[in-house]
Amino acid sequence: MRVSVFDTYVTRTDGRLMHFDILVRDDEMDLEKVYGFGEKFLAEKGQTGQVITTKECRFCHIEEASPEIGRSINERGFHIIEMENCL
């Protein structure tokens, strides 16, 4: 499965910068939906109320997903790769 990768940086409630990638199917380019996936992830991490816009989240590239990531996207619609300060 080919996926679109959105590079995302959000300031956490404690002021630290949280960095993660949002991965979706390569044909999913509805930015509001992508931002919603990011906000869902933030809520799961106890970071509700953080806003995701084009300032925080940008399309980066398309790549081939691993089978595990493909399964995650098929189940949830998205997959998150935690990079920095994701609790």
N, C-alpha and C positions, 0 to 999 in steps of 0.2 A: 504494500500500500504506500502510495506517495502522500506525504503530508506537508502542509504549510507550517512553518515555524514562525512564531511571533515572539520577539525578544521583548521582555517586560521588566520594568523597574518601577517599584512602588515604595513610597516611604511608609514604613510601619508606624503604628501608634506610638512606639518608643523612640521614633526619629531615625532609626537605622534603615538603610536602603535594602530592600528585598529584591532579589533578582531571580526570575524564573522564565522558562519558555513555555508558551502555550502551543500545543501541537493539535492540529485539526486536519481532516481530509483536505487534500489539495484543491478540491472544488468548493470548499466552504470558505467563501470570502466575505460573508456578512459580518462586518466589523462589530456591530452591536452584539451579535451572538458570541463572537470571540471574546469581547470584553465581558460579557455575562459569564462565560466559562471562567475567566480570570477572577471575577468577583466571587463566584462560587468557591473557588480554591481559597481565596483570601478569607472568606467566612469560615471555611473548614479549619483554617489556621488561627482563628480568633482575631482576624483583622477586618472586621466588618466596618463599613462606612468609608473604606478607602475607595477612591474613584479611579477607574481605568478609562483612559481616553487615548487618542493618538499621541499625546505627549508621553504617556507611560508605556504604551504598547505599540510596537511597529512590526510590520511584516519584515522578515529577515531573508528567508530562502525556502526552497522546496527540497525535500530529501526523501529517501526511501526509509520507511519505518521498520524497526525490528518487529518480529512476530508478537512480542509482548506489548509493545506500544500499539500495534494494530488492534490487538484484542481490547486494550483499554479504550481506544477510540470507538471501536464498535459497541462497547458496553455503555460508555458515558457520553460519547460524542466528542471527547477531547482527552488529552493527556498532558500532564504537567511534568516538566523536568525542573527540579529544584536546583538552583545554582548557588545562591548566597543568602544567608540570613532568613531562611524559610522556616525557622523555629525547629 
